[in-house]
Amino acid sequence: MTIRLALIGFGKIAHDQHLPVVQASPAFTLAATVSKHGQGIDGTPHFDDLADLIASGIAVDAVSICTPPQVRRAVALHAIAQGWHVFLEKPPASTLAEVELLRTAAEEQAVTLFASWHSRYAPAVEPARTWLAEREIRAVKVAWREDVRVWHPGQQWIWEPGGFGVFDPGINALSIVTHILPRPLVVEQAALDIPENLAAPIAARVSLRDTAGVPVAINLNFRQEGPQSWDVAVETDAGTLTLSKGGDELALPDGDATLPAVGDHAEYTALYARFADLVQVGASDVDITPLRLVADAFLSGRHDRVEAFIE
């Protein structure tokens, strides 16, 4: 059965990643797009809000919600109430309580809820996880440093409460680290730099430790000019493994880093294949581990006011 899918929140990520994958997938057909800003695409019904889509009577089986996180809960609850399966862009919501509420609602309606973490599906991540499973891990260092003006221009929501600031990309690093490491992590210390004119951090340093005592140091920065970095280095008894370019490239100590051949939009192709499988078997996949660590960093970290940021 082809899944009739509506894309809700038709911004850059939906245009660049979701749309081409949905259009190319035999498992899905694009039923509609929904967005208060901008327009849809030729030949596909477009609506300003979810209520209009519901009122239209167009047949929908599932939705992908690509809105800012602050409004995800309300949108997802309306979709679940219609009996629609729900794919949540990362982060799944603004708070842990919201995710639990959505999980309960999906269970009661017997629909699929999928909290997606696209960086886990980058081509080098699973090979890294396999390699690390046979090694003794001694330390982990993460550098996730990018220029917000380049990657998130004009996205004011990212600086508002619930927008995560630098943790919006930083949660991608946490989704990788929590996937490739074998043991749970706990936040020990955190320092968040919050511009005096904004509500969310522009940089952060987070120190974590796993249940065996292995230290994990994460450095996040939204003010990086020049070369950008999305790197994870894992020191082991067999040398250092390095994931770079957000999980696209893998370097092993012995130089053997052969990766499977992948095409364009590989991460989202894998995500939608996973979503289709979940819908078919009537299951959900809601891992909140990366979001919980972000919440712990906000709760336990030191909040330092820094100079104003003007885009």
Backbone bond lengths (Angstrom), bond angles and torsions (degrees), N, CA, C in turn:
res aa  C-N    CA-C-N  psi(-1)  N-CA   C-N-CA  omega(-1)  CA-C   N-CA-C  phi
1 M - - - 1.459 - - 1.524 110.25 -
2 T 1.313 116.73 129.91 1.459 120.90 176.39 1.523 109.63 -77.70
3 I 1.315 116.64 132.77 1.461 122.15 -178.21 1.527 108.93 -87.49
4 R 1.325 115.96 121.29 1.472 121.62 179.03 1.525 108.35 -84.29
5 L 1.329 116.44 113.02 1.469 122.12 -168.38 1.522 111.33 -116.77
6 A 1.334 115.60 138.37 1.460 121.85 172.08 1.523 109.03 -110.12
7 L 1.327 116.42 135.13 1.455 122.21 174.90 1.526 108.33 -93.83
8 I 1.325 116.58 122.49 1.459 121.63 -177.33 1.522 108.52 -114.18
9 G 1.334 115.88 120.66 1.456 122.09 -171.21 1.516 107.17 90.76
10 F 1.320 116.06 86.11 1.461 120.05 -169.83 1.522 110.34 -102.66
11 G 1.339 114.46 59.82 1.457 121.00 178.44 1.515 112.13 -95.94
12 K 1.334 115.76 -154.65 1.464 120.98 -172.94 1.526 112.32 -62.08
13 I 1.324 118.08 -46.25 1.466 119.67 -176.90 1.516 110.80 -65.50
14 A 1.335 117.18 -36.80 1.465 120.02 178.24 1.521 111.00 -68.05
15 H 1.337 116.56 -43.41 1.465 120.90 178.81 1.527 111.53 -64.01
16 D 1.341 115.58 -46.83 1.471 119.69 -170.44 1.518 113.68 -80.16
17 Q 1.327 117.92 -33.20 1.456 120.67 -172.66 1.532 113.16 -115.48
18 H 1.313 117.14 -54.34 1.464 119.65 -175.13 1.529 112.19 -67.21
19 L 1.317 116.56 -49.88 1.461 120.48 -173.27 1.531 113.29 -56.35
20 P 1.344 119.49 -53.22 1.470 117.99 -178.14 1.521 113.61 -63.24
21 V 1.325 117.15 -32.17 1.468 119.86 179.59 1.530 110.56 -71.51
22 V 1.323 117.37 -44.88 1.459 120.71 179.03 1.530 110.31 -62.22
23 Q 1.329 116.89 -42.36 1.458 120.29 -179.12 1.524 112.34 -66.23
24 A 1.326 116.71 -29.14 1.467 120.14 -177.87 1.523 113.43 -90.76
25 S 1.332 117.57 -13.39 1.459 120.67 -173.13 1.526 111.67 -84.93
26 P 1.326 117.50 130.87 1.465 119.76 174.41 1.525 112.92 -71.38
27 A 1.329 117.06 -13.95 1.460 120.44 -178.39 1.520 112.87 -82.96
28 F 1.355 117.18 -16.20 1.465 120.95 -174.46 1.524 111.11 -129.46
29 T 1.324 114.48 153.60 1.460 121.12 166.02 1.518 107.22 -131.64
30 L 1.331 116.80 138.33 1.461 120.80 -177.11 1.524 109.57 -79.66
31 A 1.335 115.57 112.96 1.459 120.78 -176.69 1.517 112.68 -88.07
32 A 1.351 117.01 -32.85 1.465 120.47 -176.05 1.513 109.81 -170.97
33 T 1.326 114.94 164.17 1.463 121.96 170.42 1.526 107.99 -125.25
34 V 1.321 115.71 150.49 1.462 121.85 -178.42 1.514 108.59 -135.58
35 S 1.332 117.53 125.55 1.463 120.87 177.93 1.517 109.44 -165.44
36 K 1.329 115.75 136.66 1.463 120.59 176.19 1.520 111.68 -76.67
37 H 1.310 116.60 -18.36 1.463 121.06 -176.86 1.527 108.77 -121.55
38 G 1.299 116.62 136.43 1.454 120.48 177.63 1.515 112.21 80.83
39 Q 1.305 115.15 -168.93 1.452 121.41 -176.36 1.520 110.23 -126.63
40 G 1.324 115.44 170.12 1.445 121.07 178.13 1.511 111.63 -87.16
41 I 1.308 116.36 -146.59 1.458 121.55 179.91 1.522 109.05 -124.12
42 D 1.306 115.89 154.62 1.454 120.89 -178.24 1.527 111.08 -58.91
43 G 1.321 114.77 136.10 1.449 120.04 175.02 1.510 115.62 87.07
44 T 1.344 117.40 -2.52 1.463 121.22 -179.47 1.523 109.26 -124.25
45 P 1.319 119.62 129.65 1.469 121.19 178.91 1.530 111.20 -56.96
46 H 1.324 115.27 138.77 1.468 120.47 179.96 1.524 108.94 -128.26
47 F 1.337 116.29 140.21 1.457 121.79 -177.66 1.524 109.86 -132.20
48 D 1.331 115.71 151.97 1.462 120.43 179.96 1.523 112.39 -75.98
49 D 1.328 117.27 -29.90 1.456 119.03 178.80 1.524 110.15 -150.57
50 L 1.314 114.80 170.16 1.450 121.13 -174.10 1.527 111.32 -65.94
51 A 1.330 117.42 -34.58 1.463 120.29 179.76 1.518 110.91 -60.03
52 D 1.334 116.84 -38.65 1.460 120.52 178.83 1.527 111.07 -66.32
53 L 1.334 116.78 -39.23 1.465 119.93 176.95 1.529 110.24 -62.34
54 I 1.323 116.46 -45.58 1.460 120.13 -179.73 1.526 110.78 -61.03
55 A 1.337 115.96 -43.86 1.465 120.62 -178.29 1.521 112.78 -67.12
56 S 1.327 117.13 -24.06 1.461 120.84 -176.70 1.521 112.87 -68.26
57 G 1.315 117.52 -25.38 1.444 121.16 -177.84 1.516 114.50 80.12
58 I 1.335 117.76 5.12 1.459 121.15 177.35 1.530 109.42 -62.32
59 A 1.322 116.03 136.89 1.461 120.35 -178.14 1.526 110.44 -72.69
60 V 1.310 116.07 122.90 1.463 123.21 -179.74 1.528 108.35 -133.34
61 D 1.324 116.33 136.94 1.460 121.52 175.34 1.522 112.66 -105.52
62 A 1.337 116.09 -29.30 1.464 120.50 -173.39 1.516 109.91 -153.45
63 V 1.325 115.42 160.50 1.461 121.28 176.30 1.521 109.15 -133.58
64 S 1.312 115.29 148.26 1.460 122.07 167.46 1.517 107.42 -110.49
65 I 1.325 116.38 124.02 1.460 121.07 -174.39 1.522 108.95 -103.46
66 C 1.332 115.30 112.23 1.460 122.44 -175.60 1.528 111.22 -117.18
67 T 1.314 116.67 22.73 1.461 121.89 178.49 1.528 110.64 -74.26
68 P 1.333 118.56 167.65 1.460 119.17 167.16 1.524 110.56 -55.84
69 P 1.326 118.24 150.24 1.474 120.45 -173.99 1.513 114.49 -62.54
70 Q 1.348 117.32 -25.59 1.463 119.05 -176.17 1.524 113.62 -61.86
71 V 1.334 118.14 -23.41 1.468 119.96 -177.31 1.528 112.33 -112.66
72 R 1.314 117.92 4.78 1.470 120.68 -175.49 1.526 112.64 -62.45
73 R 1.329 116.18 -42.18 1.472 118.86 -174.96 1.522 111.28 -57.21
74 A 1.335 116.94 -51.18 1.463 120.49 -176.54 1.526 110.81 -62.45
75 V 1.327 116.41 -43.09 1.467 120.30 -179.57 1.519 110.17 -63.95
76 A 1.333 116.35 -46.28 1.461 120.42 -177.31 1.529 111.44 -64.87
77 L 1.313 117.31 -39.20 1.465 119.66 179.25 1.525 111.47 -63.60
78 H 1.338 117.24 -40.28 1.462 120.41 177.44 1.526 110.52 -63.61
79 A 1.331 115.96 -41.20 1.463 119.67 -179.97 1.528 110.95 -65.75
80 I 1.326 116.22 -44.97 1.459 120.45 -180.00 1.530 110.42 -61.66
81 A 1.335 116.41 -38.82 1.468 120.27 179.17 1.523 111.96 -62.17
82 Q 1.345 116.97 -24.53 1.465 121.14 177.00 1.527 111.88 -82.04
83 G 1.334 116.50 -5.32 1.457 120.02 -176.07 1.512 112.98 82.76
84 W 1.339 116.70 20.35 1.463 121.92 -179.07 1.532 110.32 -92.70
85 H 1.310 116.16 141.88 1.458 121.94 172.50 1.531 108.75 -72.74
86 V 1.344 116.16 150.00 1.476 119.76 -171.35 1.523 111.56 -129.72
87 F 1.316 114.20 125.78 1.470 124.37 171.74 1.523 106.58 -104.67
88 L 1.334 117.09 122.65 1.461 122.36 -179.09 1.521 109.65 -105.69
89 E 1.338 116.83 123.00 1.460 119.32 169.74 1.524 108.36 -62.15
90 K 1.333 115.00 163.25 1.461 117.89 177.40 1.533 109.37 -84.34
91 P 1.337 118.32 149.10 1.458 126.64 -14.16 1.520 109.47 -70.85
92 P 1.321 119.31 153.86 1.464 120.19 -172.66 1.519 114.62 -62.76
93 A 1.328 117.65 -26.54 1.464 121.84 179.04 1.520 107.46 -165.89
94 S 1.329 115.63 -179.33 1.467 119.78 -179.68 1.519 113.24 -82.41
95 T 1.324 117.34 -23.78 1.461 120.37 -177.42 1.524 110.51 -139.55
96 L 1.317 115.40 161.40 1.456 121.48 176.53 1.530 111.43 -65.35
97 A 1.313 116.61 -39.02 1.464 119.74 -179.71 1.520 111.31 -61.90
98 E 1.328 116.75 -37.37 1.458 119.90 178.79 1.526 111.37 -63.28
99 V 1.328 116.63 -41.36 1.462 119.43 179.36 1.521 110.71 -64.27
100 E 1.323 117.35 -41.87 1.461 120.03 179.08 1.520 111.06 -64.12
101 L 1.324 116.60 -37.72 1.457 120.38 177.39 1.530 110.31 -62.76
102 L 1.323 117.26 -42.81 1.465 121.45 178.88 1.522 111.20 -66.09
103 R 1.323 116.00 -39.96 1.471 119.97 178.55 1.532 110.41 -59.79
104 T 1.337 116.08 -46.13 1.463 120.47 179.86 1.521 111.12 -63.27
105 A 1.334 116.42 -43.64 1.467 120.54 -179.58 1.525 110.73 -62.21
106 A 1.332 117.22 -41.94 1.466 121.04 179.85 1.527 110.52 -64.56
107 E 1.320 116.84 -40.73 1.467 120.11 178.36 1.527 110.77 -62.84
108 E 1.324 116.80 -42.35 1.462 120.45 -178.60 1.524 111.88 -66.36
109 Q 1.328 116.50 -33.31 1.462 121.05 179.97 1.529 112.44 -91.07
110 A 1.318 116.96 -2.88 1.468 122.52 -179.55 1.520 111.58 56.25
111 V 1.355 115.59 45.86 1.461 120.48 175.73 1.528 108.93 -120.32
112 T 1.322 115.97 162.24 1.463 122.45 179.96 1.520 110.61 -80.18
113 L 1.326 115.90 135.58 1.457 122.61 171.27 1.523 107.45 -123.31
114 F 1.325 116.47 123.40 1.459 121.76 -176.70 1.520 109.20 -123.31
115 A 1.335 116.32 110.32 1.465 122.10 174.00 1.520 107.67 -89.31
116 S 1.312 116.64 103.07 1.466 120.88 -170.78 1.529 111.57 -86.19
117 W 1.316 114.99 146.82 1.466 122.80 174.16 1.528 106.50 -131.99
118 H 1.325 116.84 90.55 1.467 119.92 -168.67 1.518 113.28 -63.23
119 S 1.337 118.37 -31.89 1.464 119.40 -176.34 1.529 112.25 -66.60
120 R 1.314 117.85 -23.31 1.468 120.25 176.57 1.527 111.48 -65.83
121 Y 1.324 116.24 -19.05 1.461 120.81 -177.70 1.527 112.38 -99.25
122 A 1.334 117.45 7.33 1.459 120.21 173.17 1.529 108.77 -62.30
123 P 1.335 118.64 148.28 1.472 120.91 -167.69 1.516 115.88 -61.89
124 A 1.343 118.37 -26.82 1.467 119.47 -176.25 1.520 113.20 -91.89
125 V 1.321 118.14 -8.59 1.462 120.32 -172.15 1.527 112.29 -69.98
126 E 1.313 118.15 -48.85 1.463 119.53 -178.48 1.531 111.97 -66.50
127 P 1.359 119.77 -41.91 1.472 118.90 173.51 1.525 112.65 -58.64
128 A 1.334 117.00 -37.15 1.467 119.71 177.12 1.523 110.80 -63.92
129 R 1.315 116.34 -43.83 1.470 120.33 179.53 1.534 111.01 -60.75
130 T 1.311 116.51 -42.56 1.468 121.07 179.78 1.520 110.96 -63.56
131 W 1.341 116.97 -44.36 1.457 121.08 -179.09 1.526 110.76 -64.51
132 L 1.330 117.25 -42.59 1.456 121.21 -177.46 1.527 112.40 -69.18
133 A 1.310 118.05 -24.91 1.461 121.03 -177.75 1.520 112.36 -61.43
134 E 1.324 117.16 -20.86 1.467 121.07 -177.76 1.530 112.17 -107.24
135 R 1.332 117.15 10.99 1.468 120.32 -178.73 1.522 111.48 -121.69
136 E 1.320 113.89 161.13 1.464 120.62 172.17 1.524 107.74 -89.17
137 I 1.306 116.25 119.40 1.464 121.12 -178.01 1.522 109.16 -89.55
138 R 1.338 115.52 132.22 1.472 120.05 -175.01 1.526 113.43 -112.23
139 A 1.322 117.96 -32.20 1.459 120.60 -179.64 1.521 108.55 -166.81
140 V 1.335 115.53 154.61 1.463 121.72 179.54 1.518 108.70 -134.86
141 K 1.329 116.13 135.30 1.461 121.49 174.91 1.525 109.12 -128.59
142 V 1.326 114.95 132.48 1.460 121.31 -179.01 1.519 109.03 -122.08
143 A 1.331 116.52 130.59 1.468 122.34 173.83 1.520 107.63 -123.50
144 W 1.315 115.77 109.24 1.477 121.86 -178.92 1.524 105.88 -121.59
145 R 1.329 115.36 93.11 1.463 120.41 -170.04 1.529 108.96 -131.04
146 E 1.332 115.32 119.02 1.464 119.96 -177.59 1.524 110.32 -144.75
147 D 1.318 115.15 166.24 1.464 122.13 -178.78 1.526 108.71 -95.36
148 V 1.328 116.42 111.00 1.454 120.27 -177.27 1.525 111.51 -61.78
149 R 1.327 117.16 -28.70 1.467 119.60 -179.89 1.522 111.72 -66.91
150 V 1.325 116.39 -26.76 1.463 121.03 179.98 1.524 111.19 -85.74
151 W 1.333 116.31 -43.85 1.459 120.39 -170.12 1.520 114.45 -94.47
152 H 1.328 117.43 -20.93 1.470 120.03 -178.87 1.524 111.10 -137.71
153 P 1.322 118.47 50.94 1.467 119.78 -176.32 1.528 112.05 -65.47
154 G 1.326 115.46 131.61 1.458 120.39 175.24 1.514 115.69 72.64
155 Q 1.315 118.84 6.91 1.466 121.40 -177.30 1.533 109.41 -90.33
156 Q 1.315 115.38 78.93 1.453 120.70 -175.19 1.517 112.49 -63.56
157 W 1.334 117.12 -28.13 1.465 120.23 -178.32 1.517 112.07 -58.45
158 I 1.335 117.06 -27.09 1.456 120.25 -175.63 1.532 111.34 -67.95
159 W 1.351 117.16 -20.99 1.464 121.84 -178.99 1.520 112.51 -96.91
160 E 1.324 117.17 -3.07 1.453 120.87 -178.10 1.537 110.74 -91.45
161 P 1.337 118.11 163.12 1.462 119.61 176.38 1.530 110.75 -53.60
162 G 1.316 116.07 133.18 1.453 120.65 -177.02 1.511 114.03 86.08
163 G 1.340 117.31 -2.37 1.460 121.30 -179.54 1.517 113.81 -92.64
164 F 1.336 117.46 -14.19 1.466 124.76 171.21 1.526 114.74 80.70
165 G 1.340 119.71 -18.14 1.456 119.47 -178.03 1.512 111.24 55.79
166 V 1.332 116.67 -132.30 1.463 121.15 -177.15 1.525 112.53 -64.69
167 F 1.326 117.13 -16.32 1.462 119.21 176.76 1.527 112.35 -76.55
168 D 1.327 118.50 -8.98 1.466 118.87 174.50 1.528 109.90 -62.74
169 P 1.344 119.95 -51.02 1.463 118.30 169.91 1.524 112.33 -76.81
170 G 1.334 116.66 -32.38 1.459 119.78 -176.63 1.518 113.37 -61.84
171 I 1.324 117.65 -28.41 1.464 119.74 178.82 1.518 110.77 -67.04
172 N 1.350 117.12 -22.24 1.467 119.61 173.80 1.527 110.42 -64.30
173 A 1.333 115.78 -42.05 1.468 119.61 177.21 1.522 110.70 -61.56
174 L 1.325 116.14 -43.06 1.465 119.82 179.38 1.526 111.58 -65.75
175 S 1.336 116.59 -33.47 1.467 118.35 178.41 1.523 110.69 -66.98
176 I 1.326 117.29 -34.37 1.470 120.55 176.87 1.518 110.79 -71.47
177 V 1.327 116.53 -50.12 1.463 121.04 -175.58 1.527 110.94 -60.42
178 T 1.335 116.97 -43.51 1.464 119.29 -179.18 1.523 112.15 -70.64
179 H 1.318 117.22 -15.64 1.469 120.85 177.62 1.524 112.28 -88.49
180 I 1.326 117.38 -38.48 1.461 119.52 -174.31 1.517 113.18 -88.59
181 L 1.341 117.82 -20.52 1.463 120.30 179.52 1.522 110.16 -89.22
182 P 1.326 117.84 145.16 1.468 120.30 -171.51 1.520 115.53 -82.67
183 R 1.347 117.63 -14.19 1.464 119.17 -173.48 1.529 111.06 -126.26
184 P 1.339 117.84 155.77 1.464 121.81 179.91 1.526 112.06 -63.18
185 L 1.337 115.42 154.52 1.458 122.53 -179.82 1.523 110.54 -113.74
186 V 1.332 114.39 150.88 1.460 122.02 175.50 1.522 108.42 -129.24
187 V 1.339 116.80 136.25 1.462 121.05 175.98 1.523 109.02 -75.95
188 E 1.334 116.39 125.98 1.463 121.07 177.63 1.526 111.79 -100.02
189 Q 1.324 116.42 -43.45 1.461 121.30 179.57 1.519 108.94 -146.51
190 A 1.327 115.66 153.52 1.459 119.98 175.16 1.526 108.62 -154.20
191 A 1.319 115.78 145.49 1.456 122.39 174.24 1.519 107.44 -130.84
192 L 1.328 116.05 121.23 1.453 122.29 -176.54 1.519 109.65 -113.06
193 D 1.325 117.00 124.87 1.463 122.64 177.68 1.520 108.56 -93.92
194 I 1.344 116.49 114.38 1.461 121.30 -176.62 1.522 109.48 -115.84
195 P 1.324 119.05 115.81 1.464 120.77 179.19 1.528 111.26 -56.43
196 E 1.321 115.65 145.15 1.466 120.22 -173.52 1.529 112.70 -64.40
197 N 1.332 117.83 -17.79 1.460 120.50 179.79 1.529 113.42 -104.03
198 L 1.345 117.34 7.86 1.456 120.93 -176.45 1.531 110.97 -129.63
199 A 1.335 116.35 168.78 1.465 120.70 -177.83 1.513 113.49 -107.62
200 A 1.334 117.27 -4.86 1.470 120.15 -176.10 1.522 109.52 -128.25
201 P 1.337 118.02 155.04 1.466 121.15 -174.09 1.529 113.28 -71.88
202 I 1.317 114.59 146.16 1.460 121.72 175.83 1.529 111.01 -100.89
203 A 1.329 116.23 -14.21 1.469 121.87 176.59 1.525 107.86 -155.47
204 A 1.328 115.83 158.14 1.463 119.94 179.92 1.510 110.28 -159.36
205 R 1.326 115.70 147.21 1.455 123.27 170.19 1.520 107.14 -122.69
206 V 1.321 116.06 124.86 1.467 120.77 -176.50 1.523 108.90 -126.65
207 S 1.328 115.44 128.54 1.467 121.58 175.67 1.525 108.60 -108.42
208 L 1.332 114.90 123.58 1.453 120.82 178.69 1.527 109.26 -122.81
209 R 1.307 115.69 169.52 1.459 120.99 175.35 1.523 107.97 -148.68
210 D 1.341 116.24 140.91 1.457 117.85 178.41 1.523 109.92 -86.96
211 T 1.314 116.63 178.13 1.460 120.37 -173.22 1.520 113.31 -71.75
212 A 1.340 116.93 -7.75 1.464 120.58 173.92 1.523 111.30 -101.72
213 G 1.320 116.73 4.27 1.462 120.80 177.52 1.513 115.04 92.29
214 V 1.314 119.54 5.64 1.469 122.04 -179.17 1.531 109.56 -72.85
215 P 1.344 117.82 126.29 1.467 120.27 -179.00 1.530 111.85 -80.65
216 V 1.330 114.88 142.29 1.466 122.47 176.82 1.518 107.21 -129.37
217 A 1.339 117.16 117.49 1.466 122.65 -178.66 1.523 109.20 -110.53
218 I 1.328 115.83 126.70 1.461 120.83 -177.41 1.517 109.46 -121.63
219 N 1.328 115.54 127.46 1.464 122.27 179.08 1.526 108.03 -118.57
220 L 1.332 116.00 117.47 1.460 122.21 -179.09 1.516 109.52 -116.87
221 N 1.327 116.97 138.48 1.462 119.74 179.59 1.517 109.36 -151.96
222 F 1.331 115.43 128.54 1.462 122.43 177.92 1.530 111.76 -96.15
223 R 1.344 117.16 1.90 1.472 120.23 -175.74 1.518 112.15 -108.20
224 Q 1.319 117.00 17.85 1.455 121.06 -174.99 1.527 110.72 -71.96
225 E 1.304 116.49 120.04 1.457 121.89 173.89 1.525 108.50 -106.55
226 G 1.338 117.01 157.45 1.458 119.36 -176.42 1.514 110.17 77.64
227 P 1.335 117.74 -145.28 1.470 120.49 -177.93 1.526 111.76 -58.39
228 Q 1.314 115.81 135.05 1.462 121.80 177.80 1.527 108.59 -96.96
229 S 1.328 116.66 155.57 1.469 118.39 -178.49 1.515 110.41 -140.02
230 W 1.323 114.33 132.89 1.463 122.55 174.05 1.523 105.91 -134.40
231 D 1.333 116.01 76.39 1.464 121.80 -166.52 1.527 112.08 -124.07
232 V 1.333 114.61 143.82 1.463 122.59 174.30 1.521 107.78 -128.62
233 A 1.330 117.19 121.74 1.464 122.03 177.82 1.524 108.92 -114.57
234 V 1.333 116.36 125.63 1.461 121.65 -177.76 1.523 108.85 -118.86
235 E 1.329 115.99 113.33 1.463 121.78 178.42 1.525 109.25 -83.52
236 T 1.332 115.81 128.58 1.463 120.70 -178.55 1.521 110.20 -132.08
237 D 1.330 116.22 177.15 1.456 121.08 177.05 1.525 111.82 -69.25
238 A 1.321 117.16 -13.40 1.467 121.02 179.38 1.516 112.45 -108.10
239 G 1.341 117.49 12.68 1.449 121.61 -178.13 1.518 110.99 112.24
240 T 1.321 116.11 -172.50 1.462 121.61 -174.05 1.521 112.01 -103.45
241 L 1.305 114.80 125.85 1.466 122.47 171.72 1.517 108.67 -91.79
242 T 1.330 117.88 137.58 1.453 121.59 178.71 1.520 110.81 -128.56
243 L 1.312 114.68 124.33 1.461 121.83 169.56 1.521 107.24 -100.91
244 S 1.322 117.16 130.22 1.460 119.96 -179.81 1.523 110.18 -130.95
245 K 1.332 114.43 169.84 1.471 122.15 -178.94 1.533 112.00 53.79
246 G 1.330 114.81 42.32 1.449 119.91 175.51 1.501 114.92 71.18
247 G 1.337 117.21 19.68 1.453 120.75 -179.42 1.508 113.82 102.45
248 D 1.329 116.71 6.11 1.471 120.26 179.13 1.524 112.64 -80.90
249 E 1.343 116.91 -27.08 1.460 120.22 -175.63 1.526 110.35 -126.37
250 L 1.331 115.77 145.36 1.462 122.63 -177.89 1.519 109.61 -129.54
251 A 1.329 116.02 130.95 1.464 121.53 173.81 1.525 108.11 -121.32
252 L 1.334 116.06 124.21 1.458 122.05 178.85 1.526 110.06 -108.48
253 P 1.334 117.39 155.20 1.470 119.96 -178.00 1.518 113.56 -58.22
254 D 1.335 117.61 -33.07 1.461 119.94 -178.70 1.519 112.87 -88.62
255 G 1.335 116.31 2.39 1.453 120.36 178.00 1.505 114.51 82.54
256 D 1.321 118.38 -4.41 1.460 122.10 -179.28 1.521 108.63 -89.65
257 A 1.322 116.33 102.76 1.458 120.49 -177.12 1.519 110.77 -135.47
258 T 1.330 116.22 43.17 1.449 120.67 179.65 1.526 110.13 -66.51
259 L 1.331 115.86 128.82 1.454 120.99 -179.21 1.520 110.42 -115.96
260 P 1.313 116.63 153.70 1.464 119.01 177.10 1.516 110.99 -65.14
261 A 1.329 116.52 147.53 1.463 120.30 177.49 1.523 108.95 -70.04
262 V 1.327 116.29 131.80 1.470 120.85 179.66 1.519 108.72 -131.80
263 G 1.314 115.66 154.80 1.444 120.75 178.27 1.510 111.76 -100.37
264 D 1.333 116.08 -168.38 1.456 121.10 177.46 1.532 110.18 -63.96
265 H 1.321 115.95 148.76 1.466 122.58 176.76 1.530 111.83 58.95
266 A 1.339 116.70 35.19 1.462 120.33 -174.41 1.528 112.18 -60.08
267 E 1.332 117.02 -40.92 1.459 119.40 -178.07 1.525 110.87 -61.21
268 Y 1.317 116.21 -48.30 1.460 119.58 -175.62 1.521 112.21 -75.87
269 T 1.315 117.45 -28.51 1.462 119.69 172.73 1.525 109.93 -60.58
270 A 1.329 116.36 -43.94 1.464 120.83 178.17 1.525 111.45 -67.19
271 L 1.335 116.85 -38.59 1.460 119.89 178.56 1.523 111.30 -61.84
272 Y 1.321 116.62 -45.45 1.462 118.82 -178.19 1.521 111.87 -70.89
273 A 1.326 117.43 -31.23 1.464 119.39 173.47 1.527 109.72 -63.29
274 R 1.312 116.43 -41.72 1.469 120.90 177.38 1.530 110.81 -63.08
275 F 1.326 116.68 -43.99 1.469 121.01 179.88 1.528 110.54 -61.43
276 A 1.324 116.62 -44.80 1.463 120.40 179.16 1.523 111.26 -61.01
277 D 1.318 116.90 -41.59 1.469 120.50 178.30 1.522 111.11 -62.93
278 L 1.340 116.54 -42.62 1.462 120.25 179.83 1.526 111.22 -62.51
279 V 1.331 116.13 -43.47 1.462 120.00 179.16 1.523 110.19 -62.25
280 Q 1.311 116.14 -41.81 1.464 120.34 -177.42 1.523 112.65 -61.93
281 V 1.341 116.33 -38.98 1.469 118.98 -177.13 1.522 112.90 -96.68
282 G 1.343 116.74 -1.11 1.454 120.45 178.29 1.514 114.29 71.50
283 A 1.331 116.45 38.08 1.468 121.22 -178.69 1.522 110.68 -117.80
284 S 1.334 116.46 168.82 1.460 123.35 175.20 1.521 109.71 -124.60
285 D 1.324 115.19 161.14 1.465 122.06 177.83 1.519 106.66 -140.65
286 V 1.330 115.91 102.35 1.468 120.84 -174.32 1.519 109.25 -131.27
287 D 1.323 116.98 83.03 1.463 122.26 177.91 1.524 108.46 -92.61
288 I 1.313 116.93 117.22 1.464 120.74 -178.34 1.526 112.72 -101.38
289 T 1.333 117.76 7.78 1.462 120.44 -173.94 1.529 113.32 -55.02
290 P 1.342 120.42 -50.22 1.471 118.73 179.68 1.529 112.21 -61.17
291 L 1.331 117.46 -40.43 1.463 120.68 179.85 1.521 110.83 -65.72
292 R 1.322 117.49 -37.91 1.467 120.77 179.20 1.530 110.87 -63.12
293 L 1.316 117.93 -39.40 1.463 120.47 179.35 1.523 111.27 -68.52
294 V 1.334 117.34 -36.75 1.465 119.79 174.53 1.530 109.84 -62.67
295 A 1.321 116.34 -45.40 1.460 120.09 178.75 1.520 111.02 -59.60
296 D 1.336 117.32 -41.38 1.463 120.84 179.37 1.527 111.29 -65.10
297 A 1.334 117.30 -36.50 1.463 120.38 177.80 1.530 110.45 -64.52
298 F 1.331 116.44 -41.00 1.467 119.88 177.12 1.522 111.09 -66.97
299 L 1.326 117.33 -39.72 1.462 121.01 -176.41 1.528 112.54 -71.57
300 S 1.326 116.51 -43.03 1.465 119.92 -171.79 1.518 113.56 -101.02
301 G 1.319 117.12 -9.56 1.456 120.12 -174.71 1.515 114.19 -82.43
302 R 1.326 114.63 160.95 1.455 121.96 173.88 1.528 108.73 -83.38
303 H 1.327 117.00 131.53 1.454 121.82 -179.06 1.527 108.56 -103.75
304 D 1.316 116.37 111.13 1.466 121.54 -177.31 1.526 109.82 -107.95
305 R 1.324 116.08 128.58 1.461 120.81 176.03 1.517 109.05 -80.25
306 V 1.340 114.94 131.53 1.468 121.16 179.78 1.526 107.92 -125.26
307 E 1.331 115.37 178.12 1.466 119.83 -175.43 1.522 110.97 -58.93
308 A 1.332 114.55 153.10 1.459 121.62 -178.49 1.531 110.58 -60.17
309 F 1.320 114.44 148.96 1.467 120.62 176.39 1.524 108.13 -113.65
310 I 1.320 115.80 124.27 1.454 122.37 178.17 1.509 108.14 -119.22
311 E 1.316 116.12 120.08 1.461 118.39 -179.21 1.521 110.92 -72.84
